[in-house]
Amino acid sequence: MICMERRRFPVVIGGPTASGKTRLAIEVALFLQKEFGLQAEIINADSVQMYRDLKILTAYPSEEELKQVKHNLYGILDAHELSNVVSWLEKARSHIDRIKKEGKVAIICGGTGFYIKAIMNGISDIPKVPDDFRKNVLARFGKIGRDAFFEELFAIDRYSYQTLNKNDTQRILRAYVIASFTGKPLSEWWKTSQKMNYDALSFILLPNKEEIHARSASRILQMIQKGAIEEVSEFNKRYPNYNGPLCNVIGYKEISENASVDEIHIRTKQYIKRQSTWFRNQMKFAKFLHGFGDNKEILDKVCKYITILDNI
């Protein structure tokens, strides 16, 4: 007997960049519709795809993909708005609750591991930081520069200073904001995290290293062909001297500084390695899929797994 209620638990699809998460999420949604007559909606769990700018560089879903399945939390932020796991989690939970209430299935899809882990394990009850305070921090970042700002982070949150990449603008801003506003570093807040009231079917794509590096290199060239250079040029015209969260998008700095495509590829490989390591260490409760999301064998495994669980 098929347990209809169980299938309405969220389906989580994560993995490193270029692993085919979006395609798999869409195919799972189409499978649920065809096989069980259930509608599904996708909820974005990729921090940079929450922004409406730089769609080529952020591998934003295509118009065709957006038409196939309803997508939520894509392109909702302006270039200067700061995003963080707390605000994302609030929005994501609201969509999950609505989708479940409507008798649909929520598919959470993205490569920002901390977002995905938060929806599963929860986060600590960090006080809400006023927008004015965040804006003042961002202004200070722009005034004193990245290096000096990063050194200030050392004084208030040594753990974040030691573990974050200095070029990860969004995360160093968040760590600085929380530590300076609350007087307590993020690592201390994380120790008091509480589990959320969600169960889920979790899948993490982890393709072979050589294969994903080859695919990411091909995707970078496709982005260039689609107009990534022109996209960055137009963006910089709209936002002169931009120093906001999108500076961390791979390719933005390199294109802005006329660097080679090889440099974008090197940075992408480094990012894939960090993501893959994080997912292996932090998402041990998930089912790991050693292939790409657009591979039929991978899709069949996911669909079979969902079907088996629903018949327990």
C-alpha positions as a Markdown table, in Angstrom:
| # | Residue | x | y | z |
|---|---|---|---|---|
| 1 | Met | 0.0 | 0.0 | 0.0 |
| 2 | Ile | 1.4 | 3.4 | -1.0 |
| 3 | Cys | 1.8 | 5.8 | 1.9 |
| 4 | Met | 0.8 | 9.1 | 0.3 |
| 5 | Glu | 1.6 | 11.1 | 3.4 |
| 6 | Arg | 5.2 | 10.0 | 3.5 |
| 7 | Arg | 5.9 | 11.1 | 0.0 |
| 8 | Arg | 5.0 | 14.7 | 1.0 |
| 9 | Phe | 8.1 | 14.9 | 3.1 |
| 10 | Pro | 10.6 | 17.1 | 1.3 |
| 11 | Val | 13.1 | 15.6 | -1.2 |
| 12 | Val | 16.6 | 17.2 | -0.8 |
| 13 | Ile | 19.0 | 17.2 | -3.7 |
| 14 | Gly | 22.5 | 18.6 | -3.1 |
| 15 | Gly | 25.9 | 18.4 | -4.6 |
| 16 | Pro | 28.8 | 20.4 | -6.0 |
| 17 | Thr | 28.6 | 22.8 | -8.9 |
| 18 | Ala | 28.1 | 21.2 | -12.3 |
| 19 | Ser | 26.8 | 17.9 | -10.8 |
| 20 | Gly | 23.4 | 18.3 | -12.5 |
| 21 | Lys | 21.2 | 19.1 | -9.4 |
| 22 | Thr | 18.7 | 21.2 | -11.3 |
| 23 | Arg | 18.1 | 18.6 | -14.0 |
| 24 | Leu | 17.6 | 15.8 | -11.4 |
| 25 | Ala | 15.2 | 18.0 | -9.3 |
| 26 | Ile | 13.1 | 18.6 | -12.4 |
| 27 | Glu | 13.1 | 15.0 | -13.5 |
| 28 | Val | 12.1 | 13.9 | -10.0 |
| 29 | Ala | 9.2 | 16.4 | -10.0 |
| 30 | Leu | 8.0 | 15.1 | -13.4 |
| 31 | Phe | 8.3 | 11.5 | -12.1 |
| 32 | Leu | 6.1 | 12.2 | -9.1 |
| 33 | Gln | 3.5 | 13.8 | -11.4 |
| 34 | Lys | 3.6 | 10.9 | -13.9 |
| 35 | Glu | 3.8 | 8.0 | -11.5 |
| 36 | Phe | 1.7 | 9.2 | -8.6 |
| 37 | Gly | -0.2 | 12.2 | -9.8 |
| 38 | Leu | 1.5 | 14.5 | -7.3 |
| 39 | Gln | 2.6 | 18.0 | -8.0 |
| 40 | Ala | 6.0 | 19.2 | -6.8 |
| 41 | Glu | 7.7 | 22.5 | -6.4 |
| 42 | Ile | 11.4 | 23.2 | -6.3 |
| 43 | Ile | 12.9 | 25.4 | -3.5 |
| 44 | Asn | 16.3 | 27.0 | -4.2 |
| 45 | Ala | 19.1 | 26.2 | -1.7 |
| 46 | Asp | 21.9 | 27.9 | -3.6 |
| 47 | Ser | 22.8 | 31.3 | -2.1 |
| 48 | Val | 23.9 | 33.0 | -5.3 |
| 49 | Gln | 20.9 | 31.9 | -7.3 |
| 50 | Met | 18.8 | 33.9 | -4.9 |
| 51 | Tyr | 20.0 | 37.0 | -6.7 |
| 52 | Arg | 18.4 | 38.2 | -9.9 |
| 53 | Asp | 21.7 | 39.4 | -11.5 |
| 54 | Leu | 24.5 | 37.4 | -13.1 |
| 55 | Lys | 22.2 | 34.6 | -14.2 |
| 56 | Ile | 24.7 | 33.1 | -16.6 |
| 57 | Leu | 27.5 | 32.9 | -14.1 |
| 58 | Thr | 25.3 | 31.5 | -11.4 |
| 59 | Ala | 23.9 | 28.8 | -13.7 |
| 60 | Tyr | 20.4 | 30.1 | -13.1 |
| 61 | Pro | 17.7 | 27.7 | -14.4 |
| 62 | Ser | 16.7 | 28.3 | -18.0 |
| 63 | Glu | 13.4 | 29.7 | -19.1 |
| 64 | Glu | 12.4 | 26.2 | -20.3 |
| 65 | Glu | 13.3 | 24.7 | -16.9 |
| 66 | Leu | 11.4 | 27.3 | -15.0 |
| 67 | Lys | 8.3 | 26.4 | -17.1 |
| 68 | Gln | 8.5 | 22.7 | -16.4 |
| 69 | Val | 8.2 | 22.9 | -12.6 |
| 70 | Lys | 7.4 | 25.8 | -10.3 |
| 71 | His | 10.6 | 27.3 | -8.8 |
| 72 | Asn | 10.8 | 29.2 | -5.5 |
| 73 | Leu | 13.4 | 31.5 | -4.0 |
| 74 | Tyr | 15.2 | 32.1 | -7.3 |
| 75 | Gly | 16.1 | 35.7 | -8.3 |
| 76 | Ile | 14.4 | 37.3 | -5.3 |
| 77 | Leu | 17.3 | 39.6 | -4.1 |
| 78 | Asp | 19.0 | 42.7 | -5.5 |
| 79 | Ala | 22.7 | 42.8 | -5.9 |
| 80 | His | 23.4 | 44.8 | -2.7 |
| 81 | Glu | 21.1 | 42.8 | -0.4 |
| 82 | Leu | 22.7 | 40.5 | 2.1 |
| 83 | Ser | 21.5 | 36.9 | 2.4 |
| 84 | Asn | 22.1 | 34.5 | 5.2 |
| 85 | Val | 21.0 | 31.1 | 6.4 |
| 86 | Val | 18.6 | 32.5 | 8.9 |
| 87 | Ser | 16.6 | 34.5 | 6.3 |
| 88 | Trp | 16.8 | 31.7 | 3.8 |
| 89 | Leu | 15.6 | 29.2 | 6.3 |
| 90 | Glu | 12.6 | 31.3 | 7.3 |
| 91 | Lys | 11.5 | 31.6 | 3.6 |
| 92 | Ala | 12.2 | 28.0 | 2.8 |
| 93 | Arg | 10.2 | 26.7 | 5.8 |
| 94 | Ser | 7.3 | 28.9 | 4.8 |
| 95 | His | 7.3 | 27.4 | 1.3 |
| 96 | Ile | 7.7 | 23.8 | 2.6 |
| 97 | Asp | 4.7 | 24.3 | 4.9 |
| 98 | Arg | 2.6 | 25.8 | 2.2 |
| 99 | Ile | 3.5 | 23.1 | -0.4 |
| 100 | Lys | 2.8 | 20.3 | 2.0 |
| 101 | Lys | -0.5 | 21.9 | 3.0 |
| 102 | Glu | -1.5 | 22.0 | -0.7 |
| 103 | Gly | -0.8 | 18.3 | -1.0 |
| 104 | Lys | 2.3 | 18.8 | -3.0 |
| 105 | Val | 6.0 | 17.7 | -2.6 |
| 106 | Ala | 8.8 | 20.2 | -1.9 |
| 107 | Ile | 12.1 | 19.5 | -3.6 |
| 108 | Ile | 14.9 | 21.4 | -2.0 |
| 109 | Cys | 17.8 | 21.8 | -4.5 |
| 110 | Gly | 21.1 | 23.5 | -4.3 |
| 111 | Gly | 24.8 | 23.5 | -3.6 |
| 112 | Thr | 25.0 | 25.7 | -0.5 |
| 113 | Gly | 25.5 | 22.9 | 2.0 |
| 114 | Phe | 24.9 | 25.0 | 5.1 |
| 115 | Tyr | 21.4 | 25.8 | 3.8 |
| 116 | Ile | 20.6 | 22.2 | 3.2 |
| 117 | Lys | 22.0 | 21.1 | 6.6 |
| 118 | Ala | 20.0 | 23.8 | 8.3 |
| 119 | Ile | 16.7 | 22.6 | 6.9 |
| 120 | Met | 17.5 | 19.2 | 8.2 |
| 121 | Asn | 19.2 | 19.8 | 11.5 |
| 122 | Gly | 18.1 | 23.4 | 12.4 |
| 123 | Ile | 20.2 | 26.3 | 13.5 |
| 124 | Ser | 20.7 | 28.1 | 16.7 |
| 125 | Asp | 18.3 | 30.9 | 17.7 |
| 126 | Ile | 20.6 | 33.8 | 16.6 |
| 127 | Pro | 19.0 | 37.2 | 17.4 |
| 128 | Lys | 17.7 | 39.1 | 14.4 |
| 129 | Val | 20.2 | 41.7 | 13.3 |
| 130 | Pro | 18.7 | 45.1 | 12.2 |
| 131 | Asp | 19.1 | 46.0 | 8.6 |
| 132 | Asp | 20.8 | 49.2 | 9.5 |
| 133 | Phe | 23.5 | 47.4 | 11.4 |
| 134 | Arg | 24.1 | 45.1 | 8.4 |
| 135 | Lys | 24.3 | 48.0 | 6.1 |
| 136 | Asn | 26.9 | 49.7 | 8.3 |
| 137 | Val | 29.0 | 46.6 | 8.3 |
| 138 | Leu | 28.8 | 46.4 | 4.5 |
| 139 | Ala | 29.8 | 50.1 | 4.3 |
| 140 | Arg | 32.8 | 49.5 | 6.6 |
| 141 | Phe | 33.8 | 46.5 | 4.4 |
| 142 | Gly | 33.8 | 48.8 | 1.4 |
| 143 | Lys | 35.7 | 51.6 | 3.3 |
| 144 | Ile | 38.6 | 49.7 | 4.8 |
| 145 | Gly | 38.9 | 47.0 | 2.2 |
| 146 | Arg | 38.9 | 43.2 | 2.3 |
| 147 | Asp | 42.3 | 42.6 | 4.0 |
| 148 | Ala | 41.7 | 45.0 | 6.9 |
| 149 | Phe | 38.1 | 43.8 | 7.4 |
| 150 | Phe | 39.3 | 40.2 | 7.5 |
| 151 | Glu | 41.8 | 41.1 | 10.2 |
| 152 | Glu | 39.1 | 42.7 | 12.2 |
| 153 | Leu | 37.1 | 39.5 | 12.0 |
| 154 | Phe | 40.1 | 37.7 | 13.6 |
| 155 | Ala | 39.6 | 39.8 | 16.7 |
| 156 | Ile | 35.9 | 38.9 | 17.2 |
| 157 | Asp | 35.6 | 35.5 | 15.6 |
| 158 | Arg | 38.9 | 33.6 | 15.4 |
| 159 | Tyr | 37.2 | 30.3 | 14.3 |
| 160 | Ser | 35.6 | 32.0 | 11.3 |
| 161 | Tyr | 38.8 | 33.7 | 10.4 |
| 162 | Gln | 40.7 | 30.4 | 10.4 |
| 163 | Thr | 38.1 | 28.4 | 8.5 |
| 164 | Leu | 36.7 | 30.9 | 5.9 |
| 165 | Asn | 38.2 | 31.8 | 2.6 |
| 166 | Lys | 39.1 | 35.5 | 2.7 |
| 167 | Asn | 37.4 | 35.9 | -0.7 |
| 168 | Asp | 34.1 | 34.4 | 0.5 |
| 169 | Thr | 32.5 | 37.8 | 0.9 |
| 170 | Gln | 29.1 | 36.7 | 1.9 |
| 171 | Arg | 30.3 | 34.4 | 4.7 |
| 172 | Ile | 32.9 | 36.7 | 6.2 |
| 173 | Leu | 30.3 | 39.5 | 6.2 |
| 174 | Arg | 27.8 | 37.2 | 8.0 |
| 175 | Ala | 30.4 | 36.1 | 10.6 |
| 176 | Tyr | 31.4 | 39.7 | 11.2 |
| 177 | Val | 27.8 | 40.8 | 11.5 |
| 178 | Ile | 26.8 | 38.1 | 14.0 |
| 179 | Ala | 29.9 | 38.3 | 16.2 |
| 180 | Ser | 29.9 | 42.1 | 16.3 |
| 181 | Phe | 26.2 | 42.4 | 17.0 |
| 182 | Thr | 25.7 | 39.6 | 19.5 |
| 183 | Gly | 29.2 | 39.6 | 21.1 |
| 184 | Lys | 29.3 | 35.8 | 20.4 |
| 185 | Pro | 31.0 | 34.2 | 17.4 |
| 186 | Leu | 29.0 | 31.9 | 15.0 |
| 187 | Ser | 30.7 | 28.8 | 16.3 |
| 188 | Glu | 29.3 | 29.4 | 19.7 |
| 189 | Trp | 25.8 | 29.9 | 18.3 |
| 190 | Trp | 26.0 | 26.7 | 16.3 |
| 191 | Lys | 26.6 | 24.7 | 19.5 |
| 192 | Thr | 23.0 | 25.5 | 20.6 |
| 193 | Ser | 21.3 | 24.5 | 17.3 |
| 194 | Gln | 17.9 | 22.7 | 17.5 |
| 195 | Lys | 16.6 | 20.1 | 15.2 |
| 196 | Met | 13.8 | 21.1 | 12.8 |
| 197 | Asn | 10.5 | 19.3 | 12.6 |
| 198 | Tyr | 11.2 | 17.9 | 9.1 |
| 199 | Asp | 12.0 | 14.5 | 7.8 |
| 200 | Ala | 13.2 | 14.2 | 4.3 |
| 201 | Leu | 14.6 | 12.0 | 1.5 |
| 202 | Ser | 18.1 | 13.3 | 1.0 |
| 203 | Phe | 20.3 | 12.7 | -2.1 |
| 204 | Ile | 23.8 | 14.1 | -2.7 |
| 205 | Leu | 25.4 | 13.9 | -6.2 |
| 206 | Leu | 29.1 | 13.2 | -6.1 |
| 207 | Pro | 30.4 | 12.5 | -9.6 |
| 208 | Asn | 33.9 | 11.2 | -10.3 |
| 209 | Lys | 36.5 | 14.0 | -9.8 |
| 210 | Glu | 37.9 | 13.8 | -13.4 |
| 211 | Glu | 34.5 | 13.7 | -14.9 |
| 212 | Ile | 33.1 | 16.7 | -13.0 |
| 213 | His | 36.2 | 18.7 | -13.7 |
| 214 | Ala | 35.8 | 18.0 | -17.4 |
| 215 | Arg | 32.1 | 19.0 | -17.2 |
| 216 | Ser | 32.8 | 22.2 | -15.3 |
| 217 | Ala | 35.4 | 23.2 | -17.8 |
| 218 | Ser | 32.9 | 22.6 | -20.6 |
| 219 | Arg | 30.2 | 24.6 | -18.8 |
| 220 | Ile | 32.6 | 27.5 | -18.3 |
| 221 | Leu | 33.1 | 27.7 | -22.0 |
| 222 | Gln | 29.4 | 27.5 | -22.6 |
| 223 | Met | 28.9 | 30.4 | -20.2 |
| 224 | Ile | 31.3 | 32.4 | -22.1 |
| 225 | Gln | 29.6 | 31.6 | -25.4 |
| 226 | Lys | 26.2 | 32.5 | -23.9 |
| 227 | Gly | 27.5 | 36.0 | -23.0 |
| 228 | Ala | 29.0 | 35.8 | -19.5 |
| 229 | Ile | 31.6 | 38.5 | -20.4 |
| 230 | Glu | 28.9 | 40.8 | -21.6 |
| 231 | Glu | 26.8 | 40.0 | -18.6 |
| 232 | Val | 29.6 | 41.1 | -16.2 |
| 233 | Ser | 30.3 | 44.2 | -18.3 |
| 234 | Glu | 26.6 | 45.3 | -18.1 |
| 235 | Phe | 26.5 | 44.5 | -14.4 |
| 236 | Asn | 29.5 | 46.6 | -13.7 |
| 237 | Lys | 28.0 | 49.5 | -15.6 |
| 238 | Arg | 24.8 | 49.2 | -13.4 |
| 239 | Tyr | 26.8 | 48.9 | -10.2 |
| 240 | Pro | 30.1 | 50.9 | -10.5 |
| 241 | Asn | 32.7 | 49.9 | -7.9 |
| 242 | Tyr | 30.5 | 47.1 | -6.8 |
| 243 | Asn | 31.7 | 45.4 | -3.6 |
| 244 | Gly | 28.7 | 43.3 | -2.6 |
| 245 | Pro | 27.9 | 39.6 | -2.1 |
| 246 | Leu | 28.0 | 38.8 | -5.8 |
| 247 | Cys | 31.7 | 39.5 | -5.9 |
| 248 | Asn | 32.1 | 35.9 | -4.6 |
| 249 | Val | 30.5 | 34.4 | -7.7 |
| 250 | Ile | 33.1 | 32.4 | -9.5 |
| 251 | Gly | 34.0 | 34.1 | -12.8 |
| 252 | Tyr | 32.9 | 37.6 | -11.7 |
| 253 | Lys | 36.3 | 38.8 | -10.5 |
| 254 | Glu | 38.2 | 37.0 | -13.2 |
| 255 | Ile | 36.1 | 38.5 | -16.0 |
| 256 | Ser | 36.1 | 41.9 | -14.4 |
| 257 | Glu | 39.9 | 41.8 | -14.3 |
| 258 | Asn | 40.3 | 40.3 | -17.8 |
| 259 | Ala | 41.8 | 37.1 | -16.4 |
| 260 | Ser | 42.0 | 33.9 | -18.4 |
| 261 | Val | 39.4 | 31.2 | -18.6 |
| 262 | Asp | 41.9 | 28.9 | -17.0 |
| 263 | Glu | 41.8 | 30.9 | -13.8 |
| 264 | Ile | 38.0 | 30.5 | -13.7 |
| 265 | His | 38.4 | 26.8 | -14.1 |
| 266 | Ile | 41.1 | 26.5 | -11.4 |
| 267 | Arg | 38.9 | 28.3 | -8.9 |
| 268 | Thr | 35.9 | 26.2 | -9.9 |
| 269 | Lys | 37.8 | 23.0 | -9.3 |
| 270 | Gln | 38.9 | 24.3 | -5.9 |
| 271 | Tyr | 35.2 | 25.1 | -5.1 |
| 272 | Ile | 34.0 | 21.7 | -6.2 |
| 273 | Lys | 36.6 | 20.1 | -3.9 |
| 274 | Arg | 35.4 | 22.1 | -0.9 |
| 275 | Gln | 31.8 | 21.4 | -1.6 |
| 276 | Ser | 32.4 | 17.7 | -2.1 |
| 277 | Thr | 34.4 | 17.4 | 1.1 |
| 278 | Trp | 31.7 | 19.3 | 3.0 |
| 279 | Phe | 28.9 | 17.1 | 1.8 |
| 280 | Arg | 30.8 | 13.9 | 2.6 |
| 281 | Asn | 31.6 | 15.1 | 6.1 |
| 282 | Gln | 28.4 | 16.9 | 7.0 |
| 283 | Met | 25.6 | 15.0 | 5.2 |
| 284 | Lys | 26.4 | 11.4 | 6.2 |
| 285 | Phe | 22.6 | 10.8 | 6.7 |
| 286 | Ala | 22.0 | 11.3 | 2.9 |
| 287 | Lys | 22.1 | 8.8 | 0.1 |
| 288 | Phe | 25.2 | 9.5 | -2.1 |
| 289 | Leu | 24.9 | 9.2 | -5.8 |
| 290 | His | 28.1 | 8.8 | -7.7 |
| 291 | Gly | 27.1 | 10.3 | -11.0 |
| 292 | Phe | 25.5 | 13.3 | -12.7 |
| 293 | Gly | 21.9 | 14.4 | -12.2 |
| 294 | Asp | 21.1 | 14.1 | -15.9 |
| 295 | Asn | 22.2 | 10.5 | -16.0 |
| 296 | Lys | 19.2 | 8.2 | -16.5 |
| 297 | Glu | 20.8 | 5.5 | -14.2 |
| 298 | Ile | 21.0 | 8.1 | -11.4 |
| 299 | Leu | 17.4 | 9.2 | -11.9 |
| 300 | Asp | 16.2 | 5.6 | -11.9 |
| 301 | Lys | 18.0 | 5.0 | -8.6 |
| 302 | Val | 16.4 | 8.1 | -7.0 |
| 303 | Cys | 12.9 | 7.2 | -8.3 |
| 304 | Lys | 13.3 | 3.6 | -7.2 |
| 305 | Tyr | 14.4 | 4.7 | -3.8 |
| 306 | Ile | 11.4 | 7.0 | -3.4 |
| 307 | Thr | 9.0 | 4.3 | -4.5 |
| 308 | Ile | 10.5 | 1.7 | -2.2 |
| 309 | Leu | 10.2 | 4.0 | 0.8 |
| 310 | Asp | 6.7 | 4.9 | -0.1 |
| 311 | Asn | 5.7 | 1.2 | -0.1 |
| 312 | Ile | 7.0 | 0.4 | 3.4 |
